[in-house]
Amino acid sequence: MGFSSLFSRYGNLAASTILVFLLLLLVACSGDHAGSNKNKGQQGQRKRPEVPVSTALATKKTVPVELTATGHVEAQATVEIRSQVTGTLKSVHFSEGETVKAGELLFTIDTRPFAAALAKAEAVLDKNRAELNNARREEERYTRAAKRGLVSAEQADQTITRAATLAAAIKEAQAAVDTARLELDYCLIRSPMEGRAGEIQIHQGNLIMANSAAPLVTVRRMQPLEVAITVPGRHLSEIMAQQALGQLQVTATPPGAEPVSGMLSFVDNSVDPSTGVIRLKATFNRDGASLWPGQMVDVRLRIKDLPDRITIPAQAVQTGQEGSYLYVVNKENTVALRPVTVNLNVAGEAVIEKNLAEGERVVIDGQLQLADGARVQERGRTVGTKRPGKESSPEAKAKGPARP
């Protein structure tokens, strides 16, 4: 066998061996690359960022059903003091802003002209009485004389008429005396009730006109006070039904002051047809100085209580095309989108009618970044009551809030 023949035979075998080796190397490299991509994908899936959210616990409690309105504080009684006679103001017996009692003397008008008028009226009355006594004696004499035929019947009738005329004059004079005495009493102006006096509109030495348009002073009863409100007429039947069961509580909050409690005391007898509202009043015992006539206050009328209702912060509820929904967080810190039925909203809380249980954790902030099944991370402490038996420690605070 020659050299060329050996080379041709063993050269082909070497070429085939090299080709097989290259193919195996290619397959191995492809497998390593695929495995690397798979590991990278798993690592990427494990490292998908959690969505930071804030949560709250669903709680069960009694929920008050309330109507809110803006009310106007009113005095239970207001009296504008005016003079009933014309005269000069002699004295003022109180100070502005002072609390006055019923019957307390407020103003004195110069009594001298009225005392003189009373004396004159009494003199006229005395004169008429004297003339009447004389007329009645003449009537008796003429009547007896007429029976004997000593005087005519016409003369007797004249004495009778004169006596009757003087009797009527006495009644007129008595009325004049009563009027003069009453006007003299009007010179002493007294408070008709207990209350707080306002600003004095006229001062000592001025001439007061009878029944002038401007009052001398205004007195308002400050205890108790009333708050008037208007509510939609559609609530009337429920208000009346609950009021029949007992008094309805009303809370009024003056600007910058603490709320005060009172009771509903008045429901108007008609609904305003132009606005569809009805006027109500609540009575408050004014123990402090927080309520004042003319003030505008925020009012809450408590109609009834709904016991054992599931409540959550109102911001947890979202609205979609199919209605209300929220995100519930499970023990694995993933969220589930859950449709719910909201009964009503009260003081920033939503009352959930169904599809939510007490103690479940819901998302109240960060919903825009969520989808069903997303993982979340608590941004702050879970809102709700801390479970008993769990003590707070620096290590626990570092790990975050306890999960329900």
Beta strands, then each sheet from edge to edge (+ up, - down):
strand 1: 51-57
strand 2: 59-75
strand 3: 78-81
strand 4: 87-92
strand 5: 99-100
strand 6: 105-109
strand 7: 188-190
strand 8: 195-197
strand 9: 207-208
strand 10: 217-220
strand 11: 225-232
strand 12: 249-253
strand 13: 260-267
strand 14: 277-284
strand 15: 296-313
strand 16: 318-320
strand 17: 323-329
strand 18: 335-339
strand 19: 341-346
strand 20: 349-354
strand 21: 361-365
strand 22: 376-378
sheet 1: 16+ 17- 21+ 1- 22-
sheet 2: 19+ 20- 15+ 2- 11+ 14- 13+ 12-
sheet 3: 3+ 10- 8+ 5-
sheet 4: 7+ 6- 4+ 9-
sheet 5: 16+ 17- 18+
end
